[in-house]
Amino acid sequence: MQPAGLFQQQLPLGLTEQGLRDLVGANRSWRAVLRAAGSRSAHQGRQLRKACDELRIDYGHFTMRTWTDEQLRAAVATGRSWPEVLGALGFAQNSGSARATVRRHAARLGLDMSGLSDPSVALPADPFTAAPELKHLRASGAYIVAGACALAGYKVSWPLEPAIYDLLVDTGTIQRVQVKTTTHRVDGTWSCMITHSSSSERAWYTSDEIDFFGIVDPELNVYMIPVHVLDGHARIYVRRYDAYRLPRLAVEGLTASNGS
């Protein structure tokens, strides 16, 4: 046996080796030991168990369960919340590990747990209640174009380093795609600026820099226009390029056999 007091400075809760021996001898579970020491921390329980292993303190008399199946049935049947059920079985009411243990045994017995609430846990606000807004279209454009290309069966990549193009699309050869969005309406169509800033001036994209423009309008139509088609243009009206608009996904004929 190792010398008494060797682990005194390492034990949590201010316990000495002899104090730990006394607590383990007087109780029948780690939960009871922690409760007697004034703690509910599962982490401190693991520390105490490790210390017992190293100090060869026998805890073979501990029982893994201090409640019966009938007590579990009664607790689930009468409890209105998980803290009530755990408390009725002698657990700390907010113990996650205890809840997992009770859930496992309740499932084994086929008990209905759907009515148990947890009032101590605040439900997070739903982050997806906001409606889409056109003010976010510019930030979303690359994702919309990437999604349209992926739905068409092409592999899409993002440049690892800052580049003049936004996406790489594998159509058999790698196409460099510059994404543009527009919310500016002129004469019944959408007008889109397709130049970029270079120092203090506007500059045109060239075929040495990109292969396609991926243009997204506020109706979420995606146009994939070869850069050479737009040579010399600073602004375009997208209705003139309808031949380059990607088809919308047709869902009317989809069945379960088409995938989920």
N, C-alpha and C positions, 0 to 999 in steps of 0.2 A: 504494500500500500504506500502511496506517495505521502510525503510529510504533510501534516495538517497545516492549513493556512496557505499552501502553495498557490492556490487559485483565488485567494481572497480579493486581490486587486482587480481580477478579471470578471468576477461574478457580478451580474447586474443586481439592481435593487438593494445594494448595500449588504448583500448576504455574505456571511463567512462560510467556509467549508462545513463547519459543524452545523451552522444554521440551515444549510441546504440539506444535510443529512437528516436533521430533525424534521424538516418540512416534508421530505420525501417519505420518511418512515411513518408520518402521521396522516398521510393522505393517500387516496387511491387513484388519482388521475393527475395529469399535468395541469388541467384546468383548475383543479382544486388547489394544487401547489401555488399556481399563480394568484389565485384568489386570496389565499392565505398570506401571500407576500404583498398584496395590495396592487396587483397588476392584472391587465387583461391582454397584454401584448403577446401575440403569437411569436414574434421575433425573439422576445426575451425568454419565452418558453423553449424555443429551439436552443438558445444559448445555455439554459439550465440543463437541458438534456445532454448537450455536448459535454458540459462540465461533469455531469454524473458519469458519462461514459469514460472520460479521462480519469476521474477519481475513483472509478469502480464502485459507485454508489448504486446499490441494487434497487431497481424500480420494477422488478418483475411482478409485484403484486398489483400494479396498476391495471385497471380494466379499461378497455377501449370504449365501452359504452356503459353509461350509468342509467340508461332508460330502456324500457322494453318496447316491443312492437306495439303492444296495446296502449302504452303511454303515448307513443308517437301518433297512433290513430286518434286518440282523444285530443291531443294537442292540436293536430291539424283540423279536426272536426269543429273544435270550439274556438280556435284562434282566429282573429280577424286580420292579423298582420304577421309578418315574419318575426319581428321582435317579440311578439307575444308567444309564438310557438317556441322560439329558441329559449326564451326565459322560462317557459313551463318545463322544458327539458333540462334546465340547469346550465345552459350556455350563456355567455355574454350576448346581449341582445343584438349587438351590431357586428358579431364575428362573422367574417366572410367564410372562413374555413369551416366553422360550425354549420353555416347554412348549406355549404356544399355537401357536407356529410349527411345532414338531415334530408336534403333533396334526394340524394342517392338512395337512402333507405326508404323514403316515401315513394319514390318511383318503383322500387322493388316490390312494395306492398300495393302498388296501383292506386295510391291516394291522390285525390284531386287537390292540387295546390293552386289552381287558377284564381281562387278568391282571396289569396293572401296578398296584402299590399305591404308596402314598406314606406310608412310616412316619414321616416328619418332621412330618406334619400330624395333630394329635390330633383325633379325632372328637368333636364336641360331644355332651353327654348329650341323650338324647331327652326333650324337654320335655313329651311327651304320654303318658307312661307312668302318670301318676296317675289313679286312678279318680274319677269324679264323687262328690261328697259333699254331703249335704243342708245342711251348714253354709254352703255357697256359694250356696244357692238364692236368698237375698235379693239378693245382688249380681248374680245372673244373670236375675232375674225380668223386667226390662224387655226384655232381649234375647230371652227366650223368647216373650213376648207379641208383640214386634215381628216375630219370625220367623213366628209363627202367622198374623199379619195379612198379612204379605208372601206367605205360601204361599196365602192365600185370595184373592190378587190385588189387595190394597189397597196403596197407596203409604204408606210410613211415614216420618215426619220426627221429628227430635229438636229440642226447643226450644234456641235459641242462648243464651238467657239463663235463669237459674234461674227455674223456674215451679212452681206447685203441682201441675201435671200432669207426667207423665213422657214421654208420646208424643203425637204428632199423627197421626191415621190418616185418610186421604182415602177416604171411602166414597161420594163424590159430593158430600158436604159434609164439612168438617173436624171430626173428633171428637177431643176432648181426653180422653186416657186416663190414669188414675191406676193404677199397678201396685201390687198387693199380693201377698205370698207368705205361705204358712203351712206350718209343720211340726208344728202342734199338733193332736193327734187326740183327739176326744171322742165317746164313744158310737158308735164305728164310722165316723165321718166326720171331715172336717178342719174345724177351727174357725179363722176368720180375723178379725182385728181390722181394721176399715176406717175408724177415725178417724185423726186426725193430731194432733201436738203443736202447741199454740198457747200460747206463754208457758209457764206451769206447768200448764196444763189440757189435757184432751183435747177436740178440736173435730171437728165433723162436716163432711164435704164437702157442698157445695151445687151445684145445677145452674148457678149463676153461675160456678163455678170449674172443674168438669169435666163431661163427658158420660157417660163410662163408667168402671167399674172393670174392670181386667184382672187377674184373680186366677189365680195359679198354685199348684197343690197339689204335694205331693212326688211324685206320679205323673206330673207334668208335664202334667196337664190344664189347659187354659186356659179360663177363664170370662169372657165379655164381658157384664157386667151393667150396664144403664142406671142412672145414679145415682138417678133418681127411684124406681126399684124398691126401693132400699135406704134410703129416707128414714127417719130416726129410729133406724136400727140402728147399734150400736157394734161388734157382733161378729155374724158369720153362720156358719151351718153349710152348707158348699158343696153337700152332696147335695140340699138343698132347691131348688137353682137349676140343676139338671141341664139344664133347657131352654135355658140360656144357655151351655152348654159347647160349645166349638168342636169339630167332628168331627176325629177323628184322620186323618192322611193315609193313604189306602188305597193300598197298593202292589201288591196281588195282580194287578190287571189291567193294570199298566204294561207297555208294550213299548218297543222302541227308537224307535218313531215318536213316542212321547210326549215325547221329549227326553232329555237326559242329566243 
